[in-house]
Amino acid sequence: MRSKSADPARLRGSVVLVTGASRGVGAALARALHAAGASVAITSRSADALGEVAASIQRAGGECIAIPGDVSSASDAQQAVDHTVRQFGRIDVLINNAGICRYGPFESAPLQDFQDIIDINLRGPILTSRAVLPVMRAQHRGEIFNVASIAGLWGVPNLAFYSASKFALVGLSQALGRELVRDNIRVSYVCPGWVDTDMLKAFPAARLPERSTMISPQSLAELIVESLQAPVAAPKSRIGRGIAGLAKRLKRHSIPVYRSF
């Protein structure tokens, strides 16, 4: 059910850049944003799958460009922003969705797992956000939306590295939200629980909940789009008040969404 505060026309004609969009939540986001009337730029390391997502949106009459790249690379992150601006003229929303997960006991987990997770889950949002900020400042508006996790609100056993990366992403979001409010740039983040994507392949089957209790990628994508369609408060009225919590109920799942104003 759509929130009464959401305006279905708010994203119409906007330009949104989505990372990690070759499958799962990212691909669902690209399609949901197209359905909401946005032009979409998508990026991912999986070039073939990314191209298929873009082609499906184009066949449906939407504007979508695929920009293969690795968000943990500063040059690739900058290229994704530059290519989007060349194609569409601006970027209204950046959605940092790319993420990876590794499951295992803390003391025996390879340190390379930690580096890989931090590179994608934290370094990626930092690099793409830094690349997009000059564009949004020139526009005097914009939104950065980070896909975090419930594991970023409380630590999860056998997910120490993943939890650490998502806690850091939550902290980054909160700090940026306070820092950028005077620039009329909103910073939001969402903390979903179990989402039914390929990321679950990292978990032993015995550790997974029933699939019927999970959040579908489409449902999470719809929630994020609905949040983006919600009215934006005047930033000056929120300076110093920090991140405001907005819990949205979707089916049986209560998924916290936070926005800086």
Secondary structure, DSSP 8 states (H G I E B T S, - for coil): ---TT--TTTTTT-EEEEES-SSHHHHHHHHHHHHTT-EEEEEES-HHHHHHHHHHHHHTT--EEEEE--TTSHHHHHHHHHHHHHHHS--SEEEE-------S-GGGS-HHHHHHHHIIIIIHHHHHHHHHHHHHHHHT-EEEEEE--GGGTS--TT-HHHHHHHHHHHHHHHHHHHHHGGGTEEEEEE----B-SGGGGGS-GGGS--GGGSB-HHHHHHHHHHHHTS----GGGTTTS--EEEEEEETTEEEEEEE--
